[in-house]
Amino acid sequence: MGQEAHRVCYPPAGGVAVRGWGLLTGWGAGLQSLPTLPPVATQGQRLLPVATPDLASERLRRATRECLLGVAAVQAALDHSCLAPHEVAGARTALVYASASSYAAANWTFVTSETENALHFPYTAPSAVPAEVTIQFGITGPYLTLLSGANAGIEALWQATTLLTTAQCDRVLVLGVETFQECAELYATGRWLLGTPLLEAAACLVLERHPNLAAVRYRAAWGTRGLASLVAGEREGALASVYLCTPTAPAGQVAGHYLQAQWPDISLVLLHERLGFCLACAPLIALMLAVTAGQLEDVLLISQWWDAWALVRWPELSSQAGH
């Protein structure tokens, strides 16, 4: 990209609290299943699949695996947030969905299946997962679907913040689903040029408006100097930690070295080294990790999707989250 570009957005006054979350990954269920060190236990595996949820629902008996994972992650988030399904039903709950891969499996099945193609076709749309979630939980508020790598996760958090601080809803479910198993052969050929191991995941955050918290800041940049432009305005003030989400290990190393040079004393977490590559789910998991670690102020989430960069700075996290 020859030209450099960036944008900065500030929502109206008031912040957002993390009430709870649900998480399913190839490592297991919940944050407690995630490795505390780089995933040496993968022993060269290219893919860490997540178990398909066993949901006792006649309506979902034909749903694709990514739809089942989305429903299960939302239910886990409601359980963790002490919310009953009827409390999120209706027009005051919004859903923001982010993914880079989860509709690829349905498309691959539709293309390669020799029978019952009509059954697979409805799930080839990127909106299939959020549609199943909204039907399952009776959510009729605003909903958005964002498609790309970790940038989609950053954008989802920002869009959720905007919906809340502009009073378009009372709470937002931010959902990410990434599945790779059905298309494992395609990923193995290097067609997608992503790092390994690919980590299947379904992550959901429950966010609520909190007028006593400071506002979240969002920034995006493009081009060969996108990262430099992205963080140029973030050098002042103490940062509790920085979480970096990139599509490949080399990209993460380059970006990590740059950030460490800018902020030598900062705590920097490279999500792919901690978890593997889970694309749009990575920023959502990073926010969960930050809350759990007690990093309640100035958490910076940075993502890259090729020549595009995105950032959200969460100036204050709810200390009540994750209880």
C-alpha positions, 0 to 999 in steps of 0.5 A: 500500500503506497499511501499511509492512512490512519483514523482515531475515534473517541466515543461519547463520555462513559466507559464499558465494563466487562461483565463476563465471558465464555470460551471454548478452544482447542486447549479446552473450555475456559481460560483455565485450560489455556497454556501459561507458556508458549504452546510447546505441547503442540509438538508440531501440530498445524491445527488444534481443533475444538470439540463440537458442543453437544447441544440438546436442541431439535432446532439446531440438529442440522446446524453447522459446527461453527453455529453450535460453537457460537451458541455454546460460547454465548451460553457459557458467557451468560452463565459466567455473567450470571444472566438468564437467557430471558434477560438478554432477549429483546431489543436492548441486547446487541450482538457483534460477530467477528470471524475470518474463517468460520463460514469457510467450512460451510462453503467447503461442505456445500461445494464438495458435498454430493447430496443435500446441497440445499441443506448446506446452502443457508450456512454459507453466508457469513451471517449464519452464526449470528443468525442462529445465536439471535434466534436461540436467545431471542436477541432482536437488538442491533447486530453486526458481522465483521470479517477479517483476522484479529482486526475484526476482533478489535473492530468488534470491541469498538463497535460494541463500545459505540453501541453502548456509549450511544445508548443504542442498547444496554449490553452487547455480546461480542462473539468470535468463532474460528474453525479450521478443521473442515478445511484443514487440507487447504490450510496445510497447503499454505494457501492462507499463509497463516502461522501455526498452530491454528487454534480453533476457538469460540469466544464471547464477551458480555459488555455493559455500559458503565458511566463511571468508567473512562472511555475506550479509545480506538485507532486504525492505520494502513500502509508500510508504516501502519504500526508506527502511525498506530502507536504514535499517539499512545506513548504518553501515560502508563500502560499496564500491558500490551497484547499483540495479535498478528497473522504470522509469527514473523509479523509478530516478531517484527511488530514485537521488536518495534513495540519493545523499542518504543516502550522498553518497560512495558509488559508485551504479550504475543498472543500467537506465542501464548495460544496459537493463531485464532484470528478474530478471537485473539483480541477477545481472549486477550481482554479476558486475560487482562481482566483475569490478571488484574490489569485494570488500567490502560490495556492496549490491544493491537492487531494486524491483518496484513497491511491493516492495523487496529488498536483499542485502548481500554483505560479501565476494566471493571474489577467486578468482571470475571467473578 
